[in-house]
Amino acid sequence: MAQMQISTETSAWLLQARDFLYEARRLKPGPERNDLRQTAKVLREIARLEAAPDQDWRLRTGSGGESAI
């Protein structure tokens, strides 16, 4: 049976996303708050992609000059 390794370290991307969300919660609803929430969403996605090192993220996103097909 394959064993999954669970990291005890929290990604720097996730910590930064948490800070952005904390700051967004302090603001009233509006464009600035939405921008912070969107930034946190992107940082969480980066952390998720970084956590899967065995997969080539360029193939999943279609960047890097290589074909995803």
PyMOL commands that set and color helices and strands:
alter all, ss='L'
color gray80, all
select helices_A, chain A and resi 12-26+31-50+57-61
alter helices_A, ss='H'
color red, helices_A
deselect
rebuild
show_as cartoon
